[in-house]
Amino acid sequence: MRRSLGRAIILFGVLAAGLAVVVSVHPAAVGEASAAESPGVDLFLGFEVGEERRYAVGPDDALRDGEEITWSVRLERVESAGDRSVGVFELAHEHKRYGISGRGPMFVHWNYSGEMRINAFGFPESLSFSMFEQHTGESQWRGEIMSADYTFVGDEYRKDVRVPDQQWEFTVPIATHGDRDLSVPAGLFLFRPEAADADFFTNPALLGFAVPDVLPDSWEQRTLFFGPTYPVLYPSAEYVRNERDRRGALRRYWSKNTLKLDGSARLEIGDRVLNVRKLDISGPVRGAYIDEFGRVVRMDIDPDPWTLKNRHIRLLFPTEY
């Protein structure tokens, strides 16, 4: 297996003006591991240990009254697993907004948190997350914590679901794909390419794991994305039956999208103007932009059905939080 040089820095021209860009290496293709091959190196899939990236939906006038939608991802540590490395990332997602119920106005708060373990190829070897919903105001309601674990075992994922007083175990088959190699494992990425209802797995940082840090002049890749499903508070017989439907699982959990670099530009992100590469994504996501450090800095999504204004998810800079 060919590995990239640790802590490599490569200069290459990406803009028409010939601007040199400095990036760190983490090839996403099967057979090319990250620069981080042991816990002693500085980077793992483009992240420093302890680095956090936060994202939010904008612009402000595209949001509903009192609405706030945010994501974060943080590399907690890099662990050795035999002769390879596994990064442990903490994930979080919050969605807050006002709403109306039969008893009057309320404020709704959805909260998701989780941990994923991914190898140097960006393959998610395990994922654990919990979700919680709370309503305040005229119509108060406090939900129950529900959680799910996905663990790669053999040639599939084992899914453990926990809701109050109940626990279920299912298996999730993995869709076939040309770059998939479960013996490594490599060739799939955790991300939901959704444009309408941005959720826990629409975190732009997850998309970044499918894109090499070193962006060539042209690049196109058919990519397999894994979009886990959520627990339900009161699992019905139909829910259990659907979860055990392996053929149906291939439709619910997996998405095959083509990623393609499409030119370069200068883009305003917050109060900064960045040199970026445009990334086209087949399917509902309208496109994404990657900066010179390999970070996904913006992802365009559908207009909100209430405000009817175009939205995007963008990187927040530390001065903004």
Protein Blocks (a to p, Z undefined) as FASTA:
>chain_A
ZZddehiacdddfbfnopacddddddfbehiacfblbfkbmbeghiaehiacddddddfk
lpcehiacddddddfbacdehjaccdddddddddddddddfkbccdddddddddddddfk
opafbdcdddddddedjbgcdddddddddddehjaccdddddehiacdddddddddfklc
fklpghiacddddfklgcfklcfklmmmmpcfbacfbdcddddddddddddfbdcfklmm
mmmmmklmmmmmpccdddddebjddddehjbccdddddddehjbnbdcddfkopafbdcd
dddfklopacddddddfklZZ
